[in-house]
Amino acid sequence: MKVEILYFDGCPTYQATHETLAEVLSEEGLEAEVELVAVNTDEEARRLRFPGSPTIRVDGRDPFPVPKRDDWRLGCRVYATPEGLRGTPTADMIRAALG
């Protein structure tokens, strides 16, 4: 399995997402190639169809789909968690996405 975390430099939450992902992979005994992918221009955001930082992609698929859009640019991403809107998915959300 290949997991990418797309982010932009200065994003305050991508490291927490990376740490949570690593914990979940370890807890579940899953092996994955994890790659951090910097997206630092609106042009890159359009090319990668980047919905915001951080974005997790599992084998090229975003397990947390966003509504259809035509405008892709740098920005922060929020996730609807059981605790409300947050800048990173919860461990349980990541676990379900990998399952």
mmCIF file as gemmi writes it, N, C-alpha and C atoms, coordinates in Angstrom:
data_model
loop_
_atom_site.group_PDB
_atom_site.id
_atom_site.type_symbol
_atom_site.label_atom_id
_atom_site.label_alt_id
_atom_site.label_comp_id
_atom_site.label_asym_id
_atom_site.label_entity_id
_atom_site.label_seq_id
_atom_site.pdbx_PDB_ins_code
_atom_site.Cartn_x
_atom_site.Cartn_y
_atom_site.Cartn_z
_atom_site.occupancy
_atom_site.B_iso_or_equiv
_atom_site.pdbx_formal_charge
_atom_site.auth_seq_id
_atom_site.auth_asym_id
_atom_site.pdbx_PDB_model_num
ATOM 1 N N . MET Axp A 1 ? 0.846 -1.167 0 1 0 ? 1 A 1
ATOM 2 C CA . MET Axp A 1 ? 0 0 0 1 0 ? 1 A 1
ATOM 3 C C . MET Axp A 1 ? 0.896 1.237 0 1 0 ? 1 A 1
ATOM 4 N N . LYS Axp A 2 ? 0.492 2.228 -0.781 1 0 ? 2 A 1
ATOM 5 C CA . LYS Axp A 2 ? 1.218 3.497 -0.823 1 0 ? 2 A 1
ATOM 6 C C . LYS Axp A 2 ? 0.321 4.575 -0.234 1 0 ? 2 A 1
ATOM 7 N N . VAL Axp A 3 ? 0.853 5.313 0.735 1 0 ? 3 A 1
ATOM 8 C CA . VAL Axp A 3 ? 0.109 6.391 1.365 1 0 ? 3 A 1
ATOM 9 C C . VAL Axp A 3 ? 0.896 7.684 1.185 1 0 ? 3 A 1
ATOM 10 N N . GLU Axp A 4 ? 0.22 8.686 0.686 1 0 ? 4 A 1
ATOM 11 C CA . GLU Axp A 4 ? 0.831 9.999 0.521 1 0 ? 4 A 1
ATOM 12 C C . GLU Axp A 4 ? 0.134 10.99 1.441 1 0 ? 4 A 1
ATOM 13 N N . ILE Axp A 5 ? 0.911 11.896 1.992 1 0 ? 5 A 1
ATOM 14 C CA . ILE Axp A 5 ? 0.354 13.037 2.714 1 0 ? 5 A 1
ATOM 15 C C . ILE Axp A 5 ? 0.771 14.269 1.921 1 0 ? 5 A 1
ATOM 16 N N . LEU Axp A 6 ? -0.202 14.907 1.301 1 0 ? 6 A 1
ATOM 17 C CA . LEU Axp A 6 ? 0.044 16.129 0.552 1 0 ? 6 A 1
ATOM 18 C C . LEU Axp A 6 ? -0.127 17.304 1.507 1 0 ? 6 A 1
ATOM 19 N N . TYR Axp A 7 ? 0.792 18.254 1.45 1 0 ? 7 A 1
ATOM 20 C CA . TYR Axp A 7 ? 0.774 19.375 2.383 1 0 ? 7 A 1
ATOM 21 C C . TYR Axp A 7 ? 1.474 20.566 1.741 1 0 ? 7 A 1
ATOM 22 N N . PHE Axp A 8 ? 1.328 21.732 2.366 1 0 ? 8 A 1
ATOM 23 C CA . PHE Axp A 8 ? 2.13 22.87 1.941 1 0 ? 8 A 1
ATOM 24 C C . PHE Axp A 8 ? 3.02 23.285 3.097 1 0 ? 8 A 1
ATOM 25 N N . ASP Axp A 9 ? 4.184 23.829 2.764 1 0 ? 9 A 1
ATOM 26 C CA . ASP Axp A 9 ? 5.11 24.298 3.797 1 0 ? 9 A 1
ATOM 27 C C . ASP Axp A 9 ? 4.393 25.314 4.678 1 0 ? 9 A 1
ATOM 28 N N . GLY Axp A 10 ? 4.535 25.16 5.972 1 0 ? 10 A 1
ATOM 29 C CA . GLY Axp A 10 ? 3.879 26.065 6.903 1 0 ? 10 A 1
ATOM 30 C C . GLY Axp A 10 ? 2.543 25.555 7.4 1 0 ? 10 A 1
ATOM 31 N N . CYS Axp A 11 ? 2.063 24.452 6.862 1 0 ? 11 A 1
ATOM 32 C CA . CYS Axp A 11 ? 0.807 23.867 7.336 1 0 ? 11 A 1
ATOM 33 C C . CYS Axp A 11 ? 0.989 23.455 8.796 1 0 ? 11 A 1
ATOM 34 N N . PRO Axp A 12 ? 0.109 23.905 9.682 1 0 ? 12 A 1
ATOM 35 C CA . PRO Axp A 12 ? 0.276 23.593 11.103 1 0 ? 12 A 1
ATOM 36 C C . PRO Axp A 12 ? -0.163 22.184 11.504 1 0 ? 12 A 1
ATOM 37 N N . THR Axp A 13 ? -0.779 21.419 10.593 1 0 ? 13 A 1
ATOM 38 C CA . THR Axp A 13 ? -1.331 20.12 11.018 1 0 ? 13 A 1
ATOM 39 C C . THR Axp A 13 ? -0.78 18.899 10.289 1 0 ? 13 A 1
ATOM 40 N N . TYR Axp A 14 ? 0.032 19.087 9.263 1 0 ? 14 A 1
ATOM 41 C CA . TYR Axp A 14 ? 0.443 17.902 8.514 1 0 ? 14 A 1
ATOM 42 C C . TYR Axp A 14 ? 1.347 16.984 9.326 1 0 ? 14 A 1
ATOM 43 N N . GLN Axp A 15 ? 2.175 17.528 10.199 1 0 ? 15 A 1
ATOM 44 C CA . GLN Axp A 15 ? 3.042 16.673 11.014 1 0 ? 15 A 1
ATOM 45 C C . GLN Axp A 15 ? 2.218 15.813 11.963 1 0 ? 15 A 1
ATOM 46 N N . ALA Axp A 16 ? 1.168 16.392 12.557 1 0 ? 16 A 1
ATOM 47 C CA . ALA Axp A 16 ? 0.288 15.618 13.441 1 0 ? 16 A 1
ATOM 48 C C . ALA Axp A 16 ? -0.392 14.499 12.659 1 0 ? 16 A 1
ATOM 49 N N . THR Axp A 17 ? -0.791 14.782 11.433 1 0 ? 17 A 1
ATOM 50 C CA . THR Axp A 17 ? -1.401 13.764 10.582 1 0 ? 17 A 1
ATOM 51 C C . THR Axp A 17 ? -0.396 12.656 10.289 1 0 ? 17 A 1
ATOM 52 N N . HIS Axp A 18 ? 0.834 13.032 9.994 1 0 ? 18 A 1
ATOM 53 C CA . HIS Axp A 18 ? 1.886 12.053 9.725 1 0 ? 18 A 1
ATOM 54 C C . HIS Axp A 18 ? 2.129 11.17 10.953 1 0 ? 18 A 1
ATOM 55 N N . GLU Axp A 19 ? 2.187 11.77 12.135 1 0 ? 19 A 1
ATOM 56 C CA . GLU Axp A 19 ? 2.402 11.012 13.372 1 0 ? 19 A 1
ATOM 57 C C . GLU Axp A 19 ? 1.241 10.064 13.65 1 0 ? 19 A 1
ATOM 58 N N . THR Axp A 20 ? 0.013 10.544 13.478 1 0 ? 20 A 1
ATOM 59 C CA . THR Axp A 20 ? -1.157 9.693 13.71 1 0 ? 20 A 1
ATOM 60 C C . THR Axp A 20 ? -1.178 8.541 12.714 1 0 ? 20 A 1
ATOM 61 N N . LEU Axp A 21 ? -0.873 8.819 11.462 1 0 ? 21 A 1
ATOM 62 C CA . LEU Axp A 21 ? -0.814 7.774 10.445 1 0 ? 21 A 1
ATOM 63 C C . LEU Axp A 21 ? 0.211 6.707 10.836 1 0 ? 21 A 1
ATOM 64 N N . ALA Axp A 22 ? 1.399 7.125 11.25 1 0 ? 22 A 1
ATOM 65 C CA . ALA Axp A 22 ? 2.447 6.177 11.652 1 0 ? 22 A 1
ATOM 66 C C . ALA Axp A 22 ? 1.991 5.324 12.836 1 0 ? 22 A 1
ATOM 67 N N . GLU Axp A 23 ? 1.321 5.932 13.802 1 0 ? 23 A 1
ATOM 68 C CA . GLU Axp A 23 ? 0.815 5.184 14.956 1 0 ? 23 A 1
ATOM 69 C C . GLU Axp A 23 ? -0.216 4.143 14.526 1 0 ? 23 A 1
ATOM 70 N N . VAL Axp A 24 ? -1.132 4.531 13.66 1 0 ? 24 A 1
ATOM 71 C CA . VAL Axp A 24 ? -2.17 3.603 13.2 1 0 ? 24 A 1
ATOM 72 C C . VAL Axp A 24 ? -1.547 2.449 12.415 1 0 ? 24 A 1
ATOM 73 N N . LEU Axp A 25 ? -0.617 2.751 11.527 1 0 ? 25 A 1
ATOM 74 C CA . LEU Axp A 25 ? 0.042 1.685 10.764 1 0 ? 25 A 1
ATOM 75 C C . LEU Axp A 25 ? 0.729 0.706 11.707 1 0 ? 25 A 1
ATOM 76 N N . SER Axp A 26 ? 1.404 1.215 12.716 1 0 ? 26 A 1
ATOM 77 C CA . SER Axp A 26 ? 2.098 0.362 13.686 1 0 ? 26 A 1
ATOM 78 C C . SER Axp A 26 ? 1.109 -0.471 14.493 1 0 ? 26 A 1
ATOM 79 N N . GLU Axp A 27 ? 0.074 0.167 15.017 1 0 ? 27 A 1
ATOM 80 C CA . GLU Axp A 27 ? -0.923 -0.532 15.829 1 0 ? 27 A 1
ATOM 81 C C . GLU Axp A 27 ? -1.616 -1.642 15.049 1 0 ? 27 A 1
ATOM 82 N N . GLU Axp A 28 ? -1.882 -1.384 13.776 1 0 ? 28 A 1
ATOM 83 C CA . GLU Axp A 28 ? -2.602 -2.354 12.949 1 0 ? 28 A 1
ATOM 84 C C . GLU Axp A 28 ? -1.668 -3.361 12.282 1 0 ? 28 A 1
ATOM 85 N N . GLY Axp A 29 ? -0.371 -3.182 12.439 1 0 ? 29 A 1
ATOM 86 C CA . GLY Axp A 29 ? 0.59 -4.088 11.811 1 0 ? 29 A 1
ATOM 87 C C . GLY Axp A 29 ? 0.574 -4.001 10.299 1 0 ? 29 A 1
ATOM 88 N N . LEU Axp A 30 ? 0.28 -2.827 9.782 1 0 ? 30 A 1
ATOM 89 C CA . LEU Axp A 30 ? 0.208 -2.63 8.334 1 0 ? 30 A 1
ATOM 90 C C . LEU Axp A 30 ? 1.519 -2.081 7.806 1 0 ? 30 A 1
ATOM 91 N N . GLU Axp A 31 ? 1.911 -2.565 6.654 1 0 ? 31 A 1
ATOM 92 C CA . GLU Axp A 31 ? 3.097 -2.037 5.993 1 0 ? 31 A 1
ATOM 93 C C . GLU Axp A 31 ? 2.638 -1.115 4.877 1 0 ? 31 A 1
ATOM 94 N N . ALA Axp A 32 ? 3.267 0.039 4.82 1 0 ? 32 A 1
ATOM 95 C CA . ALA Axp A 32 ? 2.922 0.998 3.781 1 0 ? 32 A 1
ATOM 96 C C . ALA Axp A 32 ? 4.133 1.848 3.467 1 0 ? 32 A 1
ATOM 97 N N . GLU Axp A 33 ? 4.212 2.223 2.216 1 0 ? 33 A 1
ATOM 98 C CA . GLU Axp A 33 ? 5.203 3.207 1.793 1 0 ? 33 A 1
ATOM 99 C C . GLU Axp A 33 ? 4.542 4.566 2.013 1 0 ? 33 A 1
ATOM 100 N N . VAL Axp A 34 ? 5.087 5.356 2.935 1 0 ? 34 A 1
ATOM 101 C CA . VAL Axp A 34 ? 4.515 6.666 3.244 1 0 ? 34 A 1
ATOM 102 C C . VAL Axp A 34 ? 5.41 7.74 2.648 1 0 ? 34 A 1
ATOM 103 N N . GLU Axp A 35 ? 4.79 8.631 1.891 1 0 ? 35 A 1
ATOM 104 C CA . GLU Axp A 35 ? 5.535 9.706 1.244 1 0 ? 35 A 1
ATOM 105 C C . GLU Axp A 35 ? 4.892 11.042 1.571 1 0 ? 35 A 1
ATOM 106 N N . LEU Axp A 36 ? 5.709 11.993 1.994 1 0 ? 36 A 1
ATOM 107 C CA . LEU Axp A 36 ? 5.256 13.37 2.171 1 0 ? 36 A 1
ATOM 108 C C . LEU Axp A 36 ? 5.437 14.088 0.847 1 0 ? 36 A 1
ATOM 109 N N . VAL Axp A 37 ? 4.371 14.718 0.36 1 0 ? 37 A 1
ATOM 110 C CA . VAL Axp A 37 ? 4.396 15.391 -0.938 1 0 ? 37 A 1
ATOM 111 C C . VAL Axp A 37 ? 4.114 16.875 -0.716 1 0 ? 37 A 1
ATOM 112 N N . ALA Axp A 38 ? 5.132 17.697 -0.912 1 0 ? 38 A 1
ATOM 113 C CA . ALA Axp A 38 ? 4.972 19.143 -0.752 1 0 ? 38 A 1
ATOM 114 C C . ALA Axp A 38 ? 4.253 19.723 -1.964 1 0 ? 38 A 1
ATOM 115 N N . VAL Axp A 39 ? 3.249 20.51 -1.704 1 0 ? 39 A 1
ATOM 116 C CA . VAL Axp A 39 ? 2.487 21.21 -2.745 1 0 ? 39 A 1
ATOM 117 C C . VAL Axp A 39 ? 2.598 22.691 -2.391 1 0 ? 39 A 1
ATOM 118 N N . ASN Axp A 40 ? 3.405 23.433 -3.134 1 0 ? 40 A 1
ATOM 119 C CA . ASN Axp A 40 ? 3.692 24.796 -2.706 1 0 ? 40 A 1
ATOM 120 C C . ASN Axp A 40 ? 3.312 25.895 -3.674 1 0 ? 40 A 1
ATOM 121 N N . THR Axp A 41 ? 2.614 25.53 -4.756 1 0 ? 41 A 1
ATOM 122 C CA . THR Axp A 41 ? 2.111 26.557 -5.672 1 0 ? 41 A 1
ATOM 123 C C . THR Axp A 41 ? 0.683 26.198 -6.066 1 0 ? 41 A 1
ATOM 124 N N . ASP Axp A 42 ? -0.072 27.209 -6.456 1 0 ? 42 A 1
ATOM 125 C CA . ASP Axp A 42 ? -1.431 26.942 -6.929 1 0 ? 42 A 1
ATOM 126 C C . ASP Axp A 42 ? -1.404 26.078 -8.186 1 0 ? 42 A 1
ATOM 127 N N . GLU Axp A 43 ? -0.374 26.234 -9.006 1 0 ? 43 A 1
ATOM 128 C CA . GLU Axp A 43 ? -0.237 25.396 -10.203 1 0 ? 43 A 1
ATOM 129 C C . GLU Axp A 43 ? -0.115 23.918 -9.813 1 0 ? 43 A 1
ATOM 130 N N . GLU Axp A 44 ? 0.724 23.623 -8.824 1 0 ? 44 A 1
ATOM 131 C CA . GLU Axp A 44 ? 0.852 22.239 -8.341 1 0 ? 44 A 1
ATOM 132 C C . GLU Axp A 44 ? -0.467 21.762 -7.751 1 0 ? 44 A 1
ATOM 133 N N . ALA Axp A 45 ? -1.141 22.643 -7.025 1 0 ? 45 A 1
ATOM 134 C CA . ALA Axp A 45 ? -2.432 22.282 -6.426 1 0 ? 45 A 1
ATOM 135 C C . ALA Axp A 45 ? -3.437 21.892 -7.509 1 0 ? 45 A 1
ATOM 136 N N . ARG Axp A 46 ? -3.473 22.645 -8.604 1 0 ? 46 A 1
ATOM 137 C CA . ARG Axp A 46 ? -4.393 22.317 -9.701 1 0 ? 46 A 1
ATOM 138 C C . ARG Axp A 46 ? -4.012 20.992 -10.342 1 0 ? 46 A 1
ATOM 139 N N . ARG Axp A 47 ? -2.731 20.819 -10.6 1 0 ? 47 A 1
ATOM 140 C CA . ARG Axp A 47 ? -2.267 19.581 -11.258 1 0 ? 47 A 1
ATOM 141 C C . ARG Axp A 47 ? -2.571 18.35 -10.406 1 0 ? 47 A 1
ATOM 142 N N . LEU Axp A 48 ? -2.413 18.465 -9.093 1 0 ? 48 A 1
ATOM 143 C CA . LEU Axp A 48 ? -2.619 17.323 -8.187 1 0 ? 48 A 1
ATOM 144 C C . LEU Axp A 48 ? -4.048 17.234 -7.653 1 0 ? 48 A 1
ATOM 145 N N . ARG Axp A 49 ? -4.901 18.193 -8.038 1 0 ? 49 A 1
ATOM 146 C CA . ARG Axp A 49 ? -6.278 18.238 -7.534 1 0 ? 49 A 1
ATOM 147 C C . ARG Axp A 49 ? -6.249 18.171 -6.009 1 0 ? 49 A 1
ATOM 148 N N . PHE Axp A 50 ? -5.562 19.142 -5.451 1 0 ? 50 A 1
ATOM 149 C CA . PHE Axp A 50 ? -5.252 19.232 -4.031 1 0 ? 50 A 1
ATOM 150 C C . PHE Axp A 50 ? -6.35 19.998 -3.295 1 0 ? 50 A 1
ATOM 151 N N . PRO Axp A 51 ? -7.131 19.303 -2.444 1 0 ? 51 A 1
ATOM 152 C CA . PRO Axp A 51 ? -8.228 19.973 -1.746 1 0 ? 51 A 1
ATOM 153 C C . PRO Axp A 51 ? -7.809 20.71 -0.478 1 0 ? 51 A 1
ATOM 154 N N . GLY Axp A 52 ? -6.542 20.645 -0.116 1 0 ? 52 A 1
ATOM 155 C CA . GLY Axp A 52 ? -6.08 21.363 1.065 1 0 ? 52 A 1
ATOM 156 C C . GLY Axp A 52 ? -5.126 20.52 1.876 1 0 ? 52 A 1
ATOM 157 N N . SER Axp A 53 ? -4.441 21.195 2.781 1 0 ? 53 A 1
ATOM 158 C CA . SER Axp A 53 ? -3.397 20.557 3.574 1 0 ? 53 A 1
ATOM 159 C C . SER Axp A 53 ? -3.872 20.313 5.003 1 0 ? 53 A 1
ATOM 160 N N . PRO Axp A 54 ? -3.665 19.087 5.464 1 0 ? 54 A 1
ATOM 161 C CA . PRO Axp A 54 ? -3.077 17.923 4.819 1 0 ? 54 A 1
ATOM 162 C C . PRO Axp A 54 ? -4.133 17.086 4.105 1 0 ? 54 A 1
ATOM 163 N N . THR Axp A 55 ? -3.722 16.438 3.033 1 0 ? 55 A 1
ATOM 164 C CA . THR Axp A 55 ? -4.572 15.495 2.314 1 0 ? 55 A 1
ATOM 165 C C . THR Axp A 55 ? -3.878 14.14 2.316 1 0 ? 55 A 1
ATOM 166 N N . ILE Axp A 56 ? -4.612 13.118 2.685 1 0 ? 56 A 1
ATOM 167 C CA . ILE Axp A 56 ? -4.096 11.746 2.668 1 0 ? 56 A 1
ATOM 168 C C . ILE Axp A 56 ? -4.622 11.068 1.41 1 0 ? 56 A 1
ATOM 169 N N . ARG Axp A 57 ? -3.735 10.389 0.719 1 0 ? 57 A 1
ATOM 170 C CA . ARG Axp A 57 ? -4.148 9.562 -0.421 1 0 ? 57 A 1
ATOM 171 C C . ARG Axp A 57 ? -3.617 8.155 -0.204 1 0 ? 57 A 1
ATOM 172 N N . VAL Axp A 58 ? -4.506 7.189 -0.335 1 0 ? 58 A 1
ATOM 173 C CA . VAL Axp A 58 ? -4.155 5.776 -0.18 1 0 ? 58 A 1
ATOM 174 C C . VAL Axp A 58 ? -4.243 5.147 -1.562 1 0 ? 58 A 1
ATOM 175 N N . ASP Axp A 59 ? -3.102 4.692 -2.067 1 0 ? 59 A 1
ATOM 176 C CA . ASP Axp A 59 ? -3.023 4.145 -3.42 1 0 ? 59 A 1
ATOM 177 C C . ASP Axp A 59 ? -3.669 5.088 -4.434 1 0 ? 59 A 1
ATOM 178 N N . GLY Axp A 60 ? -3.374 6.385 -4.267 1 0 ? 60 A 1
ATOM 179 C CA . GLY Axp A 60 ? -3.841 7.398 -5.198 1 0 ? 60 A 1
ATOM 180 C C . GLY Axp A 60 ? -5.25 7.902 -4.985 1 0 ? 60 A 1
ATOM 181 N N . ARG Axp A 61 ? -5.946 7.371 -3.986 1 0 ? 61 A 1
ATOM 182 C CA . ARG Axp A 61 ? -7.359 7.728 -3.749 1 0 ? 61 A 1
ATOM 183 C C . ARG Axp A 61 ? -7.485 8.484 -2.429 1 0 ? 61 A 1
ATOM 184 N N . ASP Axp A 62 ? -8.279 9.533 -2.441 1 0 ? 62 A 1
ATOM 185 C CA . ASP Axp A 62 ? -8.556 10.296 -1.225 1 0 ? 62 A 1
ATOM 186 C C . ASP Axp A 62 ? -9.695 9.599 -0.48 1 0 ? 62 A 1
ATOM 187 N N . PRO Axp A 63 ? -9.423 9.005 0.699 1 0 ? 63 A 1
ATOM 188 C CA . PRO Axp A 63 ? -10.477 8.296 1.423 1 0 ? 63 A 1
ATOM 189 C C . PRO Axp A 63 ? -11.471 9.237 2.106 1 0 ? 63 A 1
ATOM 190 N N . PHE Axp A 64 ? -11.216 10.53 2.037 1 0 ? 64 A 1
ATOM 191 C CA . PHE Axp A 64 ? -12.105 11.534 2.606 1 0 ? 64 A 1
ATOM 192 C C . PHE Axp A 64 ? -12.518 12.487 1.49 1 0 ? 64 A 1
ATOM 193 N N . PRO Axp A 65 ? -13.378 12.016 0.572 1 0 ? 65 A 1
ATOM 194 C CA . PRO Axp A 65 ? -13.685 12.802 -0.624 1 0 ? 65 A 1
ATOM 195 C C . PRO Axp A 65 ? -14.289 14.169 -0.286 1 0 ? 65 A 1
ATOM 196 N N . VAL Axp A 66 ? -14.014 15.11 -1.161 1 0 ? 66 A 1
ATOM 197 C CA . VAL Axp A 66 ? -14.546 16.466 -1.028 1 0 ? 66 A 1
ATOM 198 C C . VAL Axp A 66 ? -15.589 16.683 -2.117 1 0 ? 66 A 1
ATOM 199 N N . PRO Axp A 67 ? -16.466 17.65 -1.909 1 0 ? 67 A 1
ATOM 200 C CA . PRO Axp A 67 ? -17.457 17.934 -2.965 1 0 ? 67 A 1
ATOM 201 C C . PRO Axp A 67 ? -16.762 18.302 -4.272 1 0 ? 67 A 1
ATOM 202 N N . LYS Axp A 68 ? -17.458 18.044 -5.365 1 0 ? 68 A 1
ATOM 203 C CA . LYS Axp A 68 ? -16.925 18.366 -6.689 1 0 ? 68 A 1
ATOM 204 C C . LYS Axp A 68 ? -16.579 19.846 -6.738 1 0 ? 68 A 1
ATOM 205 N N . ARG Axp A 69 ? -15.443 20.136 -7.353 1 0 ? 69 A 1
ATOM 206 C CA . ARG Axp A 69 ? -15.002 21.525 -7.449 1 0 ? 69 A 1
ATOM 207 C C . ARG Axp A 69 ? -14.153 21.711 -8.695 1 0 ? 69 A 1
ATOM 208 N N . ASP Axp A 70 ? -14.044 22.955 -9.11 1 0 ? 70 A 1
ATOM 209 C CA . ASP Axp A 70 ? -13.211 23.305 -10.257 1 0 ? 70 A 1
ATOM 210 C C . ASP Axp A 70 ? -12.001 24.127 -9.829 1 0 ? 70 A 1
ATOM 211 N N . ASP Axp A 71 ? -11.997 24.581 -8.582 1 0 ? 71 A 1
ATOM 212 C CA . ASP Axp A 71 ? -10.964 25.479 -8.095 1 0 ? 71 A 1
ATOM 213 C C . ASP Axp A 71 ? -10.059 24.749 -7.108 1 0 ? 71 A 1
ATOM 214 N N . TRP Axp A 72 ? -8.834 24.5 -7.514 1 0 ? 72 A 1
ATOM 215 C CA . TRP Axp A 72 ? -7.861 23.81 -6.669 1 0 ? 72 A 1
ATOM 216 C C . TRP Axp A 72 ? -6.729 24.781 -6.371 1 0 ? 72 A 1
ATOM 217 N N . ARG Axp A 73 ? -6.467 25.027 -5.083 1 0 ? 73 A 1
ATOM 218 C CA . ARG Axp A 73 ? -5.399 25.95 -4.714 1 0 ? 73 A 1
ATOM 219 C C . ARG Axp A 73 ? -4.906 25.641 -3.306 1 0 ? 73 A 1
ATOM 220 N N . LEU Axp A 74 ? -3.826 26.301 -2.929 1 0 ? 74 A 1
ATOM 221 C CA . LEU Axp A 74 ? -3.266 26.103 -1.605 1 0 ? 74 A 1
ATOM 222 C C . LEU Axp A 74 ? -4.243 26.595 -0.54 1 0 ? 74 A 1
ATOM 223 N N . GLY Axp A 75 ? -4.298 25.856 0.548 1 0 ? 75 A 1
ATOM 224 C CA . GLY Axp A 75 ? -5.148 26.236 1.67 1 0 ? 75 A 1
ATOM 225 C C . GLY Axp A 75 ? -5.171 25.113 2.687 1 0 ? 75 A 1
ATOM 226 N N . CYS Axp A 76 ? -5.716 25.42 3.823 1 0 ? 76 A 1
ATOM 227 C CA . CYS Axp A 76 ? -5.847 24.405 4.867 1 0 ? 76 A 1
ATOM 228 C C . CYS Axp A 76 ? -7.096 23.569 4.613 1 0 ? 76 A 1
ATOM 229 N N . ARG Axp A 77 ? -7.05 22.349 5.07 1 0 ? 77 A 1
ATOM 230 C CA . ARG Axp A 77 ? -8.179 21.436 4.936 1 0 ? 77 A 1
ATOM 231 C C . ARG Axp A 77 ? -8.734 21.138 6.316 1 0 ? 77 A 1
ATOM 232 N N . VAL Axp A 78 ? -10.045 20.977 6.407 1 0 ? 78 A 1
ATOM 233 C CA . VAL Axp A 78 ? -10.66 20.578 7.67 1 0 ? 78 A 1
ATOM 234 C C . VAL Axp A 78 ? -11.411 19.272 7.46 1 0 ? 78 A 1
ATOM 235 N N . TYR Axp A 79 ? -11.484 18.515 8.52 1 0 ? 79 A 1
ATOM 236 C CA . TYR Axp A 79 ? -12.147 17.212 8.514 1 0 ? 79 A 1
ATOM 237 C C . TYR Axp A 79 ? -13.291 17.234 9.513 1 0 ? 79 A 1
ATOM 238 N N . ALA Axp A 80 ? -14.423 16.659 9.122 1 0 ? 80 A 1
ATOM 239 C CA . ALA Axp A 80 ? -15.56 16.522 10.029 1 0 ? 80 A 1
ATOM 240 C C . ALA Axp A 80 ? -15.308 15.3 10.906 1 0 ? 80 A 1
ATOM 241 N N . THR Axp A 81 ? -14.894 15.535 12.14 1 0 ? 81 A 1
ATOM 242 C CA . THR Axp A 81 ? -14.608 14.455 13.082 1 0 ? 81 A 1
ATOM 243 C C . THR Axp A 81 ? -15.744 14.359 14.089 1 0 ? 81 A 1
ATOM 244 N N . PRO Axp A 82 ? -15.787 13.29 14.878 1 0 ? 82 A 1
ATOM 245 C CA . PRO Axp A 82 ? -16.815 13.206 15.917 1 0 ? 82 A 1
ATOM 246 C C . PRO Axp A 82 ? -16.744 14.359 16.922 1 0 ? 82 A 1
ATOM 247 N N . GLU Axp A 83 ? -15.572 14.988 17.041 1 0 ? 83 A 1
ATOM 248 C CA . GLU Axp A 83 ? -15.394 16.105 17.964 1 0 ? 83 A 1
ATOM 249 C C . GLU Axp A 83 ? -15.643 17.459 17.293 1 0 ? 83 A 1
ATOM 250 N N . GLY Axp A 84 ? -16.05 17.449 16.034 1 0 ? 84 A 1
ATOM 251 C CA . GLY Axp A 84 ? -16.262 18.682 15.289 1 0 ? 84 A 1
ATOM 252 C C . GLY Axp A 84 ? -15.213 18.839 14.199 1 0 ? 84 A 1
ATOM 253 N N . LEU Axp A 85 ? -15.167 20.006 13.583 1 0 ? 85 A 1
ATOM 254 C CA . LEU Axp A 85 ? -14.208 20.25 12.504 1 0 ? 85 A 1
ATOM 255 C C . LEU Axp A 85 ? -12.805 20.373 13.08 1 0 ? 85 A 1
ATOM 256 N N . ARG Axp A 86 ? -11.863 19.637 12.456 1 0 ? 86 A 1
ATOM 257 C CA . ARG Axp A 86 ? -10.47 19.627 12.898 1 0 ? 86 A 1
ATOM 258 C C . ARG Axp A 86 ? -9.556 19.69 11.676 1 0 ? 86 A 1
ATOM 259 N N . GLY Axp A 87 ? -8.313 20.052 11.9 1 0 ? 87 A 1
ATOM 260 C CA . GLY Axp A 87 ? -7.339 20.162 10.822 1 0 ? 87 A 1
ATOM 261 C C . GLY Axp A 87 ? -6.685 18.847 10.459 1 0 ? 87 A 1
ATOM 262 N N . THR Axp A 88 ? -7.066 17.774 11.122 1 0 ? 88 A 1
ATOM 263 C CA . THR Axp A 88 ? -6.502 16.455 10.834 1 0 ? 88 A 1
ATOM 264 C C . THR Axp A 88 ? -7.552 15.394 11.158 1 0 ? 88 A 1
ATOM 265 N N . PRO Axp A 89 ? -7.594 14.304 10.393 1 0 ? 89 A 1
ATOM 266 C CA . PRO Axp A 89 ? -8.533 13.234 10.727 1 0 ? 89 A 1
ATOM 267 C C . PRO Axp A 89 ? -8.086 12.526 12.014 1 0 ? 89 A 1
ATOM 268 N N . THR Axp A 90 ? -9.028 11.923 12.708 1 0 ? 90 A 1
ATOM 269 C CA . THR Axp A 90 ? -8.715 11.185 13.926 1 0 ? 90 A 1
ATOM 270 C C . THR Axp A 90 ? -8.049 9.851 13.572 1 0 ? 90 A 1
ATOM 271 N N . ALA Axp A 91 ? -7.46 9.236 14.576 1 0 ? 91 A 1
ATOM 272 C CA . ALA Axp A 91 ? -6.845 7.907 14.374 1 0 ? 91 A 1
ATOM 273 C C . ALA Axp A 91 ? -7.895 6.922 13.877 1 0 ? 91 A 1
ATOM 274 N N . ASP Axp A 92 ? -9.101 6.961 14.434 1 0 ? 92 A 1
ATOM 275 C CA . ASP Axp A 92 ? -10.144 6.034 13.994 1 0 ? 92 A 1
ATOM 276 C C . ASP Axp A 92 ? -10.531 6.279 12.543 1 0 ? 92 A 1
ATOM 277 N N . MET Axp A 93 ? -10.558 7.535 12.126 1 0 ? 93 A 1
ATOM 278 C CA . MET Axp A 93 ? -10.878 7.837 10.732 1 0 ? 93 A 1
ATOM 279 C C . MET Axp A 93 ? -9.789 7.313 9.808 1 0 ? 93 A 1
ATOM 280 N N . ILE Axp A 94 ? -8.543 7.485 10.202 1 0 ? 94 A 1
ATOM 281 C CA . ILE Axp A 94 ? -7.428 6.971 9.391 1 0 ? 94 A 1
ATOM 282 C C . ILE Axp A 94 ? -7.449 5.447 9.368 1 0 ? 94 A 1
ATOM 283 N N . ARG Axp A 95 ? -7.728 4.849 10.507 1 0 ? 95 A 1
ATOM 284 C CA . ARG Axp A 95 ? -7.819 3.372 10.586 1 0 ? 95 A 1
ATOM 285 C C . ARG Axp A 95 ? -8.881 2.864 9.608 1 0 ? 95 A 1
ATOM 286 N N . ALA Axp A 96 ? -10.042 3.485 9.607 1 0 ? 96 A 1
ATOM 287 C CA . ALA Axp A 96 ? -11.117 3.066 8.701 1 0 ? 96 A 1
ATOM 288 C C . ALA Axp A 96 ? -10.718 3.28 7.237 1 0 ? 96 A 1
ATOM 289 N N . ALA Axp A 97 ? -10.005 4.369 6.972 1 0 ? 97 A 1
ATOM 290 C CA . ALA Axp A 97 ? -9.576 4.661 5.604 1 0 ? 97 A 1
ATOM 291 C C . ALA Axp A 97 ? -8.589 3.634 5.09 1 0 ? 97 A 1
ATOM 292 N N . LEU Axp A 98 ? -7.791 3.07 5.987 1 0 ? 98 A 1
ATOM 293 C CA . LEU Axp A 98 ? -6.788 2.086 5.587 1 0 ? 98 A 1
ATOM 294 C C . LEU Axp A 98 ? -7.36 0.671 5.521 1 0 ? 98 A 1
ATOM 295 N N . GLY Axp A 99 ? -8.498 0.48 6.18 1 0 ? 99 A 1
ATOM 296 C CA . GLY Axp A 99 ? -9.101 -0.863 6.261 1 0 ? 99 A 1
ATOM 297 C C . GLY Axp A 99 ? -9.749 -1.246 4.994 1 0 ? 99 A 1
